[in-house]
Amino acid sequence: MKLEKLTGDRFKERPADCSIDSHALMVRGGYIKQVGNGIYSSYTVLKRITRKIEEIIREEMDAIDGQEVLFPVAMPASLWQESGRYEGVGKELLRFNDRNDAPHLLGMTHEEAAVQLVREYGQTYAKYPFMIYQIQTKFRDEARPRAGLIRTREFTMKDAYSFHTSQEDLETYYEQAFQAYERIFARVGLPGVISVASDSGMMGGKISHEFMLLTPAGEDSIVVCKSCDFRANLEAAECIVDNGVAPEPVALTKVHTPGTKTIEDVCNFLKLPTDKSCKAVVYQKEQTGEYVVVFIRGDLDINETKLNNFMGEELITAEITAGCGLVVGFLGPVGLKNATILFDASLQGINNLCCGANEEDYHYTGMDIARDFGAAEYHDFAKAMDGGICPSCKKPTLTIARGIEVGNIFQLGTKYTAAMGMKFADEAGALHNPIMGCYGIGVGRLAASVCEELHDDYGPIWPIAIAPWQVHICCVRADDTEAKAFADGLYSQLRAAGLEVIYDDRLVSAGVMFSDADLLGVPVRVVVSPRNMKENCCEVATRNKSINEKIQLGDVEAHVKQLVAKLK
């Protein structure tokens, strides 16, 4: 198409509200326009890119016997009430009443719809296994949308659901889906995406993996071992500490510690390292307001995902009121009442700790949980840390990296089929709940991730498999009759040969023309100009600057075709 007809403006200045490069480049390049907080419209350039990503996804899903279907965006609340998630999911789920005052919701995921679609179909073992998938718009009312298309409220996603008669069959298919995902990410230009163990969250199931693009712009923290192949999302990574051999115990002693409400303050006052302190973190149960106090080694932080999973409900940051019995800044396990008390595994086998004395301006030293509190259970509530012990190889070689989640897969088990009464009869006629797997990829987020990974200071560098066009013709000085005639002819010839071409024959400066070309990021660029015409050649270059050569006019068409084929 002609660039002069392309909707969307391109400009040089970086928008002030764009925190990462891909967001800034997509706004500057005329890819997206914000409609509301976390809601965007896509211009033609991005739509062409996402359409190609979707086709790659379809090819790989079809290759593992996926069948494309389409679920509704709006669903009656009764569907999610069957699974128990209508009340269980928080404010991310957008609920509304229709004109008949019947409760509905906008789908943020479609497990319930998938079960409802095949519940009657899958009544006999002979129908299994099968997988259905869709590419559909979803809405998740994110509290903090950010980074352009990386975290939005409305988004397009491929979600797939497989159904099986045994765990072994699910595991076999799960591996096929895993490999299909690796092919998808390689084909769109992200072969370096890694898989990490993850927390299943509201999706349910015990086994899940996220596919992560490691980048400083990422919103997720990834735990990676430098000595082995262990990788996990920070939300799911076990925190292992070595407290060494416990010293001889000393007496529990109350010490006056005026004004020392933080771990750093009290440890400085008592001249103790923070790993010899017992820190209290206070939460409340959202439904009842009951206080939950978690005790953890003073140098560590609480992983709230682990805590919520253990509690089986969402906890909120506590609002400590007068008369509740909790003394802010001086909380300790000895004598504490009016709260559920939990201990992190980092405190197991350690003694002679300092902790709050549950009295204003006082702490204890010499605290031994077993002796001074009594029987205690220890659970893993802590965030893994740099230099921590790897759960796999047991070496202190963990590092924390940043990453963008570009896909996820879950072994859901029977969470949804059991809740929604889906059953199949086996060969003997006995009834069972099918076992499910779930597999998701965010299309817009994947496009933005490719842009984040493959760009320079001037614009994206799109891989040819998903580039909006394959060839960009720049006719510099389109008012020159000879240059314009050759560029017009080349445009017609390449299009007739089946190539995707964007043609810029505007009467603008070369600087503006090349700046726009950089922002569009098309893999192959052909520059036609009066100066080149005098040399009987054109300049042919790749957007990644690996090729820049002058080609004789009579060879340009064939050379461009060969270059496009080579890039493919």
Secondary structure, 3 states (H helix, E strand, C coil): CEHHHCCCCCCCCCCCCCCCHHHHHHHHCCCEEEEECCEEEECHHHHHHHHHHHHHHHHHHHHCCEEECCCCCEEEHHHHHHHCHHHHCCCCCCEEECCCCCEEEECCCCHHHHHHHHCCCCCEHHHCCEEEEEEEEEECCCCCCECCCCECCEEEEEEEEEEECCHHHHHHHHHHHHHHHHHHHHHHCCCCCEEEECCCHHHCCCEEEEEEEECCCCCEEEEEECCCCCEEECCCCCCCCCCCCCCCCCCCEEEECCCCCCHHHHHHHHCCCHHHEEEEEEEEECCCCCEEEEEEECCCCECHHHHHHHHCCCEEECCCCCCCCCCCCCCCCCCCCCCEEEEEHHHCCCCCEEEEEEECCEEEEEECHHHHHCCCCEECCECCCCCCCCCCCCCCCEEEEEEEEEEEEEEEECHHHHHCCCCEECCCCCEECCEEEEEEEEHHHHHHHHHHHCECCCCECCCCCCCCCCEEEEECCCCCHHHHHHHHHHHHHHHHCCCCEEEECCCCCHHHHHHHHHHHCCCEEEEECHHHHHCCEEEEEECCCCCEEEEEHHHHHHHHHHHHHHHC
